Amino acid sequence: MTESPVRLDPSTILLGSSEAMRRLRDRLAILADLPWAVRIEGPSGTGKSIAARLLHSLSRQAHAVFVRCSLAALPDTTARAELMGYRRGAYTGAYEHRAGKLEAAHGGTLFLDEIGTAGPEAQAALLDFVDTGIVQRLGEARERPVKARLVFATNEDLEALVLQGRFRADLYYRMKKHMLQMPALREHAEDIPLLMDYLLVAKAEEAGRPTPRLSSRDVERLMAYPWPGNVRELAAVAEQIVAFGQLPDTFARLSTGEPWRSRIGDALTQSRGNKAAAARMLGVSRQQLHRALEAREA
């Protein structure tokens, strides 16, 4: 899969004024300008594929191709052929010459999603390429130099997989140097009002409907929820709100968020009631703090 080259601003995609999101955007901007492979870690639904596209669009290869390969959907029996390419007749079913994902990404970026699911053949092929920068199609003697930046993503603990013997240590250590950690949504819950506002506008435009308005109590319930599915789950809830005009029943029964209330109280205490200073401590805007205070008092 390829994507047209478009330069994007990470602040318009990886939304959030929290300290966690500011650190993420700063690190992403630094890594994007470097030529080396990057490993993106984080729970499912945190935006690893968005981060990968941003790494590409902010890089020196932004004008070139972006290729995505989901290793979870790649049978290990055909992994080397899919990654390296093959010659017609190299194996049963190889009816034509075909470039692999690595060769297709020449000059640009290859995004290898779900690297933790890669089998032995896929891992061996990737290690060969990382070490040599050479692609050799299955059934061919010719060696083809390929220059492609690799971006790996995983929601698994690769170090644990290495200890279990399920992931090659030599490949892992070559991927270890430059890492981008995507925070779980619960780790920057203060960004939920901004994210939901953005998603409601986007989903309402998709559906051709007016943008719904949430009450302060609704916002507090959203912030109290643990969000195991992270931003992907938040987007699904936004669709339900646009469709039905209200929060799903799950949220109606949810008790409000004492941990977030406590954090607001602590920040106001430390800032001696200075709301601008409290907002900075919390990593939110004054408007977001004002909304949270309204929800707390409702």
C-alpha positions in Angstrom: 0.0 0.0 0.0 1.4 3.4 -0.9 0.4 6.9 0.1 0.8 10.2 -1.8 3.6 12.3 -0.4 2.1 15.0 1.8 4.0 17.0 4.4 2.0 17.1 7.7 2.3 19.0 10.9 2.3 16.6 13.9 0.5 19.2 16.0 -2.5 19.0 13.7 -2.7 15.2 13.8 -1.3 14.0 17.2 -3.6 16.3 19.1 -3.2 17.2 22.7 -1.7 19.9 24.9 -0.6 17.6 27.7 3.0 17.2 28.6 2.9 13.6 27.3 1.8 14.7 23.8 4.1 17.6 23.6 7.1 15.3 24.4 5.8 12.8 21.8 5.6 15.5 19.1 9.0 16.9 20.0 10.7 13.5 19.8 8.9 12.6 16.6 10.1 15.8 14.9 13.7 15.0 15.9 13.5 11.4 14.7 11.8 12.4 11.5 14.8 14.4 10.4 17.2 11.5 10.9 17.9 8.7 8.4 17.7 5.7 10.7 15.1 3.1 11.5 12.5 3.9 14.2 10.6 1.6 16.4 7.1 2.8 17.5 5.7 1.1 20.6 2.4 1.5 22.3 -1.0 -0.1 23.0 -3.4 -0.8 20.2 -5.4 2.3 19.2 -2.8 4.9 20.3 -2.0 6.1 16.7 1.1 4.2 15.8 0.3 4.2 12.1 -0.4 8.0 12.3 3.0 8.5 13.9 4.6 6.4 11.1 3.1 8.5 8.4 4.2 11.6 10.2 7.7 10.3 10.5 7.7 9.9 6.7 5.9 13.2 5.8 8.4 15.2 8.0 11.4 13.4 6.7 13.8 14.0 3.8 11.9 11.3 2.0 8.6 13.1 2.2 8.4 13.4 -1.6 8.9 9.7 -2.1 6.7 6.6 -1.5 5.3 5.4 1.8 4.6 1.6 1.8 2.8 -0.2 4.6 3.2 -3.9 5.3 1.1 -5.6 8.1 3.2 -8.5 9.3 0.2 -10.0 11.1 -1.4 -10.6 7.7 1.7 -12.1 6.2 2.0 -15.9 6.3 5.6 -16.9 7.3 5.7 -19.4 4.4 5.6 -16.5 1.9 7.1 -13.8 4.0 10.5 -13.7 2.3 8.9 -13.6 -1.2 6.6 -10.8 -0.1 9.3 -8.7 1.4 12.1 -9.5 -1.0 10.1 -10.1 -4.2 10.3 -13.1 -6.5 11.0 -14.2 -10.1 8.3 -15.9 -12.2 8.3 -19.6 -11.5 10.3 -19.3 -8.3 7.6 -21.3 -6.5 4.1 -22.6 -7.3 1.8 -19.7 -7.8 4.6 -17.3 -8.8 3.2 -16.4 -12.3 5.1 -13.1 -12.8 8.1 -11.2 -11.7 7.3 -9.1 -8.7 9.1 -6.6 -6.5 8.7 -7.1 -2.8 7.7 -4.5 -0.2 11.3 -3.5 0.5 12.1 -2.8 -3.2 8.7 -1.0 -3.6 9.8 1.4 -0.8 13.1 2.3 -2.5 13.8 6.0 -1.9 11.0 6.3 0.7 9.7 4.6 3.9 8.6 1.0 4.6 6.2 0.9 7.6 6.3 -2.6 9.1 3.3 -2.9 11.3 2.9 -5.5 14.1 6.6 -6.5 13.9 6.0 -8.6 17.1 4.0 -11.0 15.0 6.7 -11.6 12.4 7.7 -15.3 12.0 11.2 -16.7 11.6 11.3 -16.2 7.8 10.1 -12.6 7.9 12.6 -11.8 10.7 15.5 -13.4 8.8 14.6 -11.5 5.6 14.5 -8.2 7.5 17.8 -8.9 9.3 19.4 -9.6 5.9 18.2 -6.3 4.6 19.1 -4.3 7.7 22.6 -5.7 7.6 23.3 -5.3 3.8 20.8 -2.9 2.3 20.5 -5.6 -0.5 17.3 -7.2 -1.8 17.5 -10.6 -3.7 14.3 -11.7 -5.2 13.4 -15.3 -4.7 14.7 -17.4 -7.7 17.2 -14.7 -8.8 20.9 -14.4 -8.3 20.9 -10.7 -8.9 21.4 -8.4 -5.9 19.5 -5.1 -5.9 20.7 -2.3 -3.6 17.7 -0.7 -2.0 17.6 2.4 0.2 14.5 2.5 2.3 13.9 3.8 5.7 12.3 1.2 8.0 9.7 2.1 10.6 8.6 -0.7 12.9 5.5 -0.7 15.1 4.4 -3.1 17.8 2.0 -3.3 20.8 4.0 -6.2 22.2 7.0 -6.3 24.5 9.7 -7.3 22.1 12.3 -7.8 24.9 10.0 -10.3 26.5 9.6 -12.1 23.1 13.4 -12.2 22.8 13.6 -13.9 26.2 10.9 -16.3 25.2 12.8 -17.2 22.0 10.0 -15.9 19.8 12.0 -12.9 18.4 15.5 -12.8 17.1 17.8 -10.9 19.5 20.1 -9.7 16.7 17.2 -8.1 14.9 15.8 -6.6 18.1 19.1 -5.0 19.0 19.3 -3.4 15.6 15.8 -2.0 16.1 16.4 -0.8 19.7 18.3 2.4 19.1 15.6 4.9 18.2 12.2 4.4 19.8 8.9 6.4 19.9 6.6 5.5 22.8 2.9 6.2 22.2 1.1 6.9 25.4 -2.1 5.2 26.4 -5.1 7.6 26.4 -5.5 7.1 30.2 -2.0 8.5 30.6 -3.1 11.9 29.1 -6.8 12.0 30.0 -6.7 15.8 30.1 -6.6 15.7 26.3 -9.9 13.9 26.0 -12.1 17.0 25.7 -9.9 18.4 22.9 -9.7 15.0 21.1 -13.5 14.5 21.4 -14.3 17.9 20.1 -12.1 17.3 17.0 -13.6 13.8 16.5 -17.2 15.0 16.8 -16.6 17.7 14.1 -14.9 15.2 11.8 -17.5 12.5 12.3 -20.4 14.9 11.9 -18.9 16.1 8.6 -18.6 12.6 7.4 -22.2 11.8 8.2 -23.6 15.2 7.0 -25.0 16.0 10.4 -24.7 18.9 12.8 -21.9 18.6 15.4 -23.4 17.4 18.7 -22.7 19.3 21.9 -21.7 17.5 25.1 -22.6 18.6 28.6 -19.9 19.2 31.2 -21.2 16.0 32.9 -20.7 14.1 29.7 -17.1 15.4 29.4 -16.4 14.3 33.0 -17.7 10.8 32.3 -15.5 10.6 29.3 -12.5 11.5 31.4 -13.4 9.0 34.1 -13.5 6.1 31.6 -10.3 4.0 31.4 -10.3 3.7 27.5 -8.8 0.3 27.0 -9.1 0.8 23.2 -7.4 4.2 23.4 -8.0 6.9 20.7 -9.5 4.3 18.3 -12.2 3.6 20.9 -12.7 7.3 21.5 -13.3 7.7 17.8 -15.9 4.8 17.8 -17.7 6.6 20.7 -17.7 9.8 18.7 -19.5 8.0 15.9 -22.1 6.7 18.3 -22.7 10.2 19.7 -23.1 11.6 16.2 -25.5 8.8 15.3 -27.7 8.8 18.4 -27.1 12.3 19.9 -25.9 11.1 23.3 -23.3 9.1 25.1 -23.7 5.3 25.0 -25.5 3.8 28.0 -22.2 2.5 29.4 -21.2 6.1 30.2 -24.5 7.1 31.7 -23.9 4.5 34.4 -20.3 5.5 34.9 -19.2 7.2 38.1 -17.3 10.5 37.6 -13.6 10.7 37.7 -12.2 11.3 41.2 -8.5 10.8 40.1 -8.8 13.7 37.6 -10.7 15.8 40.1 -7.9 15.2 42.6 -5.3 16.2 40.1 -7.1 19.5 39.4 -7.4 20.1 43.1 -3.7 19.4 43.7 -2.7 21.7 40.8 -4.9 24.6 42.1 -3.4 24.1 45.6 0.1 24.2 44.4 -0.5 27.2 42.2 -2.4 29.0 45.1 -5.5 29.2 43.0 -3.8 30.6 39.9 -5.7 28.9 37.1 -3.2 29.8 34.4 -0.4 28.2 36.5 -2.6 25.2 37.3 -3.3 24.7 33.6 0.4 24.6 32.8 1.0 22.1 35.6 -1.7 19.8 34.2 -0.5 20.3 30.6 -3.9 21.7 29.4 -5.2 25.0 28.1 -7.0 27.5 30.4 -10.2 26.7 28.4 -9.8 23.0 29.0 -9.2 23.6 32.7 -12.3 25.9 32.8 -14.4 23.1 31.2 -13.1 20.6 33.7 -13.9 22.9 36.6 -17.4 23.3 35.3 -17.8 19.6 35.1 -16.4 19.2 38.6 -18.9 21.6 40.1 -21.9 20.4 38.1 
